[in-house]
Amino acid sequence: GSVILFGAVSVVFIYIVEHLGAVMQLTMTLSSTSGGPLFGLFVMGIFMPWVNATGALYGGLAGLCSMAYLCFRSQASLATGEIVYTSKNVSIAGCTYQFENTTFPEPTFDEMEKSF
């Protein structure tokens, strides 16, 4: 029951998120601001056992500050129009490619027995 409910909610969210535009871009930007440094700390903890807590703290803060600056500049550039993402055409009108759907019959168990 809950699987069907969450599936239906997810399908409805597709149509909602489609019209959000800048809100979705902002959400993804903010999540990547902390996601990059967090991944860096995780990898550092696995592959660099000699790094102490102070180094991890300062490295995480430096990564967070640099990502925050990059994400802020990205959002500011989008807001001022310095960066413009043009939408691509999703129509197949005028497309000359022939799309063919070829279906091959599945062999039945009787046909497989006859082959032996």
FISETI-947936 format. One record per residue: residue number from 0; residue in one letter; x, y, z of N, C-alpha, C in turn. Coordinates in Angstrom, 1 decimal, always signed. Layout:
% residues N
+-----+--------+--------+---------+--------+---------+----------+--------+--------+---------+--------+
| num | residu | n.east | n.north |   n.up | ca.east | ca.north |  ca.up | c.east | c.north |   c.up |
+-----+--------+--------+---------+--------+---------+----------+--------+--------+---------+--------+
| NUM |      A |      X |       Y |      Z |       X |        Y |      Z |      X |       Y |      Z |
...
+-----+--------+--------+---------+--------+---------+----------+--------+--------+---------+--------+
% end
This chain:
% residues 116
+-----+--------+--------+---------+--------+---------+----------+--------+--------+---------+--------+
| num | residu | n.east | n.north |   n.up | ca.east | ca.north |  ca.up | c.east | c.north |   c.up |
+-----+--------+--------+---------+--------+---------+----------+--------+--------+---------+--------+
|   0 |      G |   +0.8 |    -1.2 |   +0.0 |    +0.0 |     +0.0 |   +0.0 |   +0.9 |    +1.3 |   +0.0 |
|   1 |      S |   +1.9 |    +1.3 |   +0.9 |    +2.7 |     +2.5 |   +0.9 |   +3.5 |    +2.7 |   -0.3 |
|   2 |      V |   +3.9 |    +1.6 |   -1.0 |    +4.7 |     +1.7 |   -2.2 |   +3.9 |    +2.4 |   -3.3 |
|   3 |      I |   +2.6 |    +2.0 |   -3.4 |    +1.7 |     +2.6 |   -4.4 |   +1.5 |    +4.1 |   -4.1 |
|   4 |      L |   +1.4 |    +4.4 |   -2.8 |    +1.2 |     +5.8 |   -2.4 |   +2.4 |    +6.6 |   -2.7 |
|   5 |      F |   +3.6 |    +6.1 |   -2.3 |    +4.8 |     +6.9 |   -2.6 |   +5.1 |    +7.0 |   -4.1 |
|   6 |      G |   +4.8 |    +5.9 |   -4.9 |    +4.9 |     +6.0 |   -6.3 |   +4.0 |    +7.0 |   -6.9 |
|   7 |      A |   +2.7 |    +7.1 |   -6.5 |    +1.8 |     +8.1 |   -7.0 |   +2.3 |    +9.5 |   -6.6 |
|   8 |      V |   +2.8 |    +9.7 |   -5.4 |    +3.3 |    +11.0 |   -5.0 |   +4.5 |   +11.4 |   -5.8 |
|   9 |      S |   +5.3 |   +10.5 |   -6.1 |    +6.5 |    +10.8 |   -7.0 |   +6.1 |   +11.2 |   -8.4 |
|  10 |      V |   +5.1 |   +10.5 |   -8.9 |    +4.6 |    +10.9 |  -10.3 |   +4.0 |   +12.3 |  -10.3 |
|  11 |      V |   +3.3 |   +12.6 |   -9.2 |    +2.7 |    +13.9 |   -9.1 |   +3.8 |   +15.0 |   -9.0 |
|  12 |      F |   +4.8 |   +14.7 |   -8.2 |    +5.9 |    +15.6 |   -8.1 |   +6.7 |   +15.9 |   -9.4 |
|  13 |      I |   +6.6 |   +15.0 |  -10.3 |    +7.3 |    +15.2 |  -11.6 |   +6.6 |   +16.4 |  -12.3 |
|  14 |      Y |   +5.3 |   +16.5 |  -12.2 |    +4.6 |    +17.6 |  -12.9 |   +4.8 |   +18.9 |  -12.1 |
|  15 |      I |   +5.0 |   +18.8 |  -10.8 |    +5.1 |    +20.0 |  -10.0 |   +6.5 |   +20.6 |  -10.2 |
|  16 |      V |   +7.6 |   +19.7 |  -10.1 |    +9.0 |    +20.2 |  -10.2 |   +9.2 |   +20.7 |  -11.6 |
|  17 |      E |   +8.5 |   +20.2 |  -12.6 |    +8.7 |    +20.7 |  -14.0 |   +8.4 |   +22.2 |  -14.1 |
|  18 |      H |   +7.6 |   +22.7 |  -13.3 |    +7.2 |    +24.1 |  -13.4 |   +7.9 |   +25.0 |  -12.4 |
|  19 |      L |   +8.7 |   +24.4 |  -11.5 |    +9.4 |    +25.2 |  -10.5 |  +10.5 |   +26.1 |  -11.1 |
|  20 |      G |  +11.3 |   +25.6 |  -12.0 |   +12.3 |    +26.4 |  -12.6 |  +13.5 |   +26.7 |  -11.7 |
|  21 |      A |  +13.5 |   +28.0 |  -11.3 |   +14.6 |    +28.5 |  -10.5 |  +14.6 |   +27.9 |   -9.1 |
|  22 |      V |  +13.5 |   +27.6 |   -8.5 |   +13.5 |    +27.0 |   -7.2 |  +14.2 |   +25.6 |   -7.2 |
|  23 |      M |  +14.0 |   +24.8 |   -8.3 |   +14.7 |    +23.6 |   -8.4 |  +16.2 |   +23.8 |   -8.5 |
|  24 |      Q |  +16.6 |   +24.8 |   -9.3 |   +18.0 |    +25.1 |   -9.5 |  +18.6 |   +25.5 |   -8.2 |
|  25 |      L |  +18.0 |   +26.3 |   -7.4 |   +18.5 |    +26.8 |   -6.1 |  +18.6 |   +25.7 |   -5.2 |
|  26 |      T |  +17.6 |   +24.8 |   -5.1 |   +17.7 |    +23.6 |   -4.2 |  +18.9 |   +22.7 |   -4.6 |
|  27 |      M |  +19.1 |   +22.4 |   -5.8 |   +20.2 |    +21.6 |   -6.2 |  +21.5 |   +22.3 |   -5.9 |
|  28 |      T |  +21.6 |   +23.6 |   -6.1 |   +22.8 |    +24.3 |   -5.8 |  +23.1 |   +24.3 |   -4.3 |
|  29 |      L |  +22.1 |   +24.5 |   -3.5 |   +22.3 |    +24.5 |   -2.0 |  +22.7 |   +23.1 |   -1.5 |
|  30 |      S |  +22.2 |   +22.1 |   -2.1 |   +22.5 |    +20.7 |   -1.6 |  +24.0 |   +20.4 |   -2.1 |
|  31 |      S |  +24.4 |   +20.9 |   -3.2 |   +25.8 |    +20.6 |   -3.6 |  +26.8 |   +21.5 |   -2.9 |
|  32 |      T |  +26.3 |   +22.6 |   -2.3 |   +27.3 |    +23.4 |   -1.5 |  +27.8 |   +22.6 |   -0.3 |
|  33 |      S |  +27.0 |   +21.8 |   +0.4 |   +27.5 |    +21.0 |   +1.5 |  +27.9 |   +19.6 |   +1.1 |
|  34 |      G |  +27.3 |   +19.1 |   -0.1 |   +27.6 |    +17.8 |   -0.5 |  +29.0 |   +17.5 |   -0.9 |
|  35 |      G |  +29.7 |   +18.5 |   -1.6 |   +31.0 |    +18.4 |   -2.0 |  +32.0 |   +18.3 |   -0.9 |
|  36 |      P |  +32.0 |   +19.2 |   +0.0 |   +32.9 |    +19.1 |   +1.2 |  +32.7 |   +17.9 |   +2.0 |
|  37 |      L |  +31.4 |   +17.5 |   +2.2 |   +31.1 |    +16.3 |   +3.0 |  +31.7 |   +15.1 |   +2.3 |
|  38 |      F |  +31.6 |   +15.0 |   +1.0 |   +32.2 |    +13.8 |   +0.3 |  +33.7 |   +13.9 |   +0.4 |
|  39 |      G |  +34.3 |   +15.1 |   +0.4 |   +35.7 |    +15.2 |   +0.6 |  +36.1 |   +14.7 |   +2.0 |
|  40 |      L |  +35.4 |   +15.1 |   +3.0 |   +35.7 |    +14.6 |   +4.3 |  +35.6 |   +13.1 |   +4.5 |
|  41 |      F |  +34.6 |   +12.5 |   +3.8 |   +34.4 |    +11.1 |   +3.8 |  +35.5 |   +10.3 |   +3.2 |
|  42 |      V |  +35.9 |   +10.8 |   +2.0 |   +37.0 |    +10.2 |   +1.3 |  +38.3 |   +10.4 |   +2.1 |
|  43 |      M |  +38.5 |   +11.5 |   +2.7 |   +39.7 |    +11.8 |   +3.4 |  +39.8 |   +10.9 |   +4.7 |
|  44 |      G |  +38.6 |   +10.6 |   +5.3 |   +38.6 |     +9.7 |   +6.4 |  +38.9 |    +8.3 |   +6.0 |
|  45 |      I |  +38.6 |    +7.9 |   +4.8 |   +38.9 |     +6.5 |   +4.4 |  +40.3 |    +6.3 |   +3.9 |
|  46 |      F |  +40.8 |    +7.2 |   +3.1 |   +42.1 |     +7.0 |   +2.4 |  +43.3 |    +7.8 |   +3.1 |
|  47 |      M |  +43.0 |    +8.6 |   +4.0 |   +44.1 |     +9.4 |   +4.7 |  +44.0 |    +9.3 |   +6.2 |
|  48 |      P |  +44.4 |    +8.2 |   +6.8 |   +44.2 |     +8.0 |   +8.2 |  +45.2 |    +8.9 |   +9.0 |
|  49 |      W |  +46.2 |    +9.5 |   +8.4 |   +47.1 |    +10.4 |   +9.2 |  +46.5 |   +11.8 |   +9.4 |
|  50 |      V |  +45.4 |   +12.1 |   +8.8 |   +44.8 |    +13.4 |   +8.9 |  +44.1 |   +13.5 |  +10.3 |
|  51 |      N |  +44.4 |   +14.5 |  +11.1 |   +43.8 |    +14.6 |  +12.4 |  +42.5 |   +15.4 |  +12.4 |
|  52 |      A |  +41.8 |   +15.5 |  +13.5 |   +40.5 |    +16.2 |  +13.5 |  +40.6 |   +17.7 |  +13.2 |
|  53 |      T |  +41.7 |   +18.3 |  +13.6 |   +41.9 |    +19.7 |  +13.3 |  +42.0 |   +20.0 |  +11.8 |
|  54 |      G |  +42.8 |   +19.1 |  +11.2 |   +43.0 |    +19.3 |   +9.7 |  +41.7 |   +19.0 |   +9.0 |
|  55 |      A |  +41.0 |   +18.0 |   +9.4 |   +39.7 |    +17.7 |   +8.8 |  +38.7 |   +18.8 |   +9.0 |
|  56 |      L |  +38.7 |   +19.4 |  +10.1 |   +37.8 |    +20.6 |  +10.4 |  +38.1 |   +21.8 |   +9.5 |
|  57 |      Y |  +39.4 |   +22.1 |   +9.5 |   +39.8 |    +23.3 |   +8.6 |  +39.6 |   +23.0 |   +7.1 |
|  58 |      G |  +39.9 |   +21.7 |   +6.7 |   +39.7 |    +21.4 |   +5.3 |  +38.3 |   +21.4 |   +4.9 |
|  59 |      G |  +37.4 |   +20.9 |   +5.8 |   +36.0 |    +20.9 |   +5.6 |  +35.4 |   +22.3 |   +5.5 |
|  60 |      L |  +35.9 |   +23.2 |   +6.4 |   +35.5 |    +24.6 |   +6.4 |  +36.0 |   +25.3 |   +5.1 |
|  61 |      A |  +37.2 |   +25.0 |   +4.7 |   +37.7 |    +25.6 |   +3.5 |  +36.9 |   +25.2 |   +2.3 |
|  62 |      G |  +36.6 |   +23.9 |   +2.3 |   +35.8 |    +23.4 |   +1.1 |  +34.4 |   +24.0 |   +1.1 |
|  63 |      L |  +33.8 |   +24.1 |   +2.3 |   +32.5 |    +24.6 |   +2.4 |  +32.4 |   +26.1 |   +2.0 |
|  64 |      C |  +33.5 |   +26.9 |   +2.4 |   +33.5 |    +28.3 |   +2.1 |  +33.7 |   +28.5 |   +0.6 |
|  65 |      S |  +34.6 |   +27.7 |   +0.0 |   +34.9 |    +27.8 |   -1.5 |  +33.6 |   +27.4 |   -2.3 |
|  66 |      M |  +33.0 |   +26.3 |   -1.8 |   +31.8 |    +25.9 |   -2.6 |  +30.6 |   +26.9 |   -2.4 |
|  67 |      A |  +30.5 |   +27.5 |   -1.2 |   +29.5 |    +28.5 |   -1.0 |  +29.7 |   +29.7 |   -1.9 |
|  68 |      Y |  +31.0 |   +30.1 |   -2.1 |   +31.3 |    +31.2 |   -2.9 |  +31.0 |   +30.9 |   -4.4 |
|  69 |      L |  +31.4 |   +29.7 |   -4.8 |   +31.1 |    +29.3 |   -6.2 |  +29.6 |   +29.2 |   -6.5 |
|  70 |      C |  +28.9 |   +28.6 |   -5.5 |   +27.4 |    +28.5 |   -5.7 |  +26.7 |   +29.8 |   -5.7 |
|  71 |      F |  +27.2 |   +30.7 |   -4.8 |   +26.6 |    +32.1 |   -4.7 |  +26.8 |   +32.8 |   -6.0 |
|  72 |      R |  +28.1 |   +32.8 |   -6.5 |   +28.4 |    +33.4 |   -7.8 |  +27.5 |   +32.9 |   -8.9 |
|  73 |      S |  +27.3 |   +31.5 |   -8.9 |   +26.5 |    +30.9 |  -10.0 |  +25.1 |   +31.4 |   -9.9 |
|  74 |      Q |  +24.5 |   +31.5 |   -8.7 |   +23.1 |    +31.9 |   -8.6 |  +23.0 |   +33.4 |   -8.9 |
|  75 |      A |  +24.0 |   +34.2 |   -8.6 |   +24.0 |    +35.6 |   -8.9 |  +24.1 |   +35.8 |  -10.4 |
|  76 |      S |  +24.9 |   +35.0 |  -11.1 |   +25.1 |    +35.1 |  -12.5 |  +23.8 |   +34.7 |  -13.2 |
|  77 |      L |  +23.1 |   +33.7 |  -12.7 |   +21.8 |    +33.3 |  -13.3 |  +20.8 |   +34.5 |  -13.1 |
|  78 |      A |  +20.8 |   +35.1 |  -11.9 |   +19.8 |    +36.1 |  -11.6 |  +20.0 |   +37.4 |  -12.4 |
|  79 |      T |  +21.3 |   +37.7 |  -12.7 |   +21.6 |    +38.9 |  -13.5 |  +21.5 |   +38.7 |  -15.0 |
|  80 |      G |  +21.4 |   +37.4 |  -15.4 |   +21.3 |    +37.1 |  -16.8 |  +22.7 |   +36.9 |  -17.5 |
|  81 |      E |  +23.8 |   +36.8 |  -16.7 |   +25.1 |    +36.5 |  -17.3 |  +25.1 |   +35.1 |  -17.8 |
|  82 |      I |  +24.4 |   +34.2 |  -17.2 |   +24.3 |    +32.8 |  -17.6 |  +22.9 |   +32.6 |  -18.0 |
|  83 |      V |  +22.7 |   +32.1 |  -19.2 |   +21.3 |    +31.8 |  -19.6 |  +21.3 |   +30.3 |  -20.2 |
|  84 |      Y |  +20.4 |   +29.5 |  -19.6 |   +20.3 |    +28.1 |  -20.1 |  +19.1 |   +28.1 |  -21.1 |
|  85 |      T |  +19.4 |   +27.9 |  -22.3 |   +18.3 |    +27.8 |  -23.3 |  +17.7 |   +26.5 |  -23.3 |
|  86 |      S |  +16.4 |   +26.4 |  -23.4 |   +15.7 |    +25.1 |  -23.4 |  +15.8 |   +24.5 |  -24.8 |
|  87 |      K |  +15.9 |   +23.2 |  -24.8 |   +16.1 |    +22.5 |  -26.1 |  +14.8 |   +22.0 |  -26.6 |
|  88 |      N |  +14.7 |   +21.9 |  -27.9 |   +13.5 |    +21.4 |  -28.6 |  +13.3 |   +19.9 |  -28.3 |
|  89 |      V |  +12.1 |   +19.6 |  -27.8 |   +11.8 |    +18.2 |  -27.5 |  +10.8 |   +17.6 |  -28.5 |
|  90 |      S |  +10.4 |   +18.3 |  -29.5 |    +9.5 |    +17.9 |  -30.5 |  +10.2 |   +17.0 |  -31.6 |
|  91 |      I |   +9.4 |   +16.1 |  -32.1 |   +10.0 |    +15.3 |  -33.2 |   +9.4 |   +15.8 |  -34.6 |
|  92 |      A |   +8.7 |   +16.9 |  -34.6 |    +8.2 |    +17.5 |  -35.8 |   +9.3 |   +17.8 |  -36.8 |
|  93 |      G |   +9.2 |   +17.3 |  -38.0 |   +10.1 |    +17.5 |  -39.0 |  +11.3 |   +16.6 |  -39.0 |
|  94 |      C |  +11.3 |   +15.6 |  -38.1 |   +12.4 |    +14.6 |  -38.0 |  +12.1 |   +13.6 |  -39.1 |
|  95 |      T |  +13.2 |   +13.3 |  -39.9 |   +13.0 |    +12.3 |  -41.0 |  +13.5 |   +10.9 |  -40.6 |
|  96 |      Y |  +13.9 |   +10.7 |  -39.4 |   +14.4 |     +9.4 |  -39.0 |  +13.2 |    +8.5 |  -38.9 |
|  97 |      Q |  +13.3 |    +7.2 |  -39.3 |   +12.2 |     +6.3 |  -39.3 |  +12.4 |    +5.4 |  -38.0 |
|  98 |      F |  +11.5 |    +5.6 |  -37.1 |   +11.5 |     +4.8 |  -35.9 |  +10.8 |    +3.5 |  -36.1 |
|  99 |      E |  +11.4 |    +2.4 |  -35.9 |   +10.8 |     +1.1 |  -36.1 |  +10.8 |    +0.3 |  -34.8 |
| 100 |      N |   +9.7 |    -0.3 |  -34.5 |    +9.6 |     -1.2 |  -33.3 |   +9.5 |    -2.6 |  -33.8 |
| 101 |      T |  +10.6 |    -3.4 |  -33.7 |   +10.7 |     -4.8 |  -34.1 |  +10.6 |    -5.7 |  -32.9 |
| 102 |      T |   +9.6 |    -6.5 |  -32.9 |    +9.4 |     -7.5 |  -31.9 |   +9.6 |    -8.9 |  -32.3 |
| 103 |      F |  +10.5 |    -9.6 |  -31.6 |   +10.8 |    -11.0 |  -32.0 |  +10.0 |   -11.9 |  -31.0 |
| 104 |      P |   +9.4 |   -12.9 |  -31.6 |    +8.6 |    -13.8 |  -30.7 |   +9.5 |   -14.6 |  -29.8 |
| 105 |      E |   +9.1 |   -14.8 |  -28.6 |    +9.8 |    -15.6 |  -27.6 |   +9.5 |   -17.1 |  -27.9 |
| 106 |      P |  +10.6 |   -17.9 |  -27.9 |   +10.3 |    -19.3 |  -28.1 |   +9.6 |   -19.9 |  -26.9 |
| 107 |      T |   +8.7 |   -20.8 |  -27.2 |    +7.9 |    -21.5 |  -26.1 |   +8.7 |   -22.7 |  -25.7 |
| 108 |      F |   +8.3 |   -23.3 |  -24.6 |    +8.9 |    -24.4 |  -24.0 |   +8.9 |   -25.6 |  -24.9 |
| 109 |      D |   +7.8 |   -25.8 |  -25.7 |    +7.6 |    -26.9 |  -26.6 |   +8.6 |   -26.8 |  -27.8 |
| 110 |      E |   +8.8 |   -25.6 |  -28.3 |    +9.8 |    -25.4 |  -29.4 |  +11.2 |   -25.7 |  -28.9 |
| 111 |      M |  +11.5 |   -25.4 |  -27.6 |   +12.8 |    -25.6 |  -27.1 |  +13.1 |   -27.1 |  -26.9 |
| 112 |      E |  +12.0 |   -27.9 |  -26.5 |   +12.2 |    -29.3 |  -26.4 |  +12.4 |   -30.0 |  -27.7 |
| 113 |      K |  +11.8 |   -29.5 |  -28.8 |   +11.9 |    -30.1 |  -30.1 |  +13.3 |   -29.9 |  -30.7 |
| 114 |      S |  +14.0 |   -28.9 |  -30.2 |   +15.4 |    -28.6 |  -30.7 |  +16.4 |   -29.6 |  -30.1 |
| 115 |      F |  +16.1 |   -30.3 |  -29.1 |   +17.0 |    -31.3 |  -28.5 |  +16.7 |   -32.6 |  -29.1 |
+-----+--------+--------+---------+--------+---------+----------+--------+--------+---------+--------+
% end
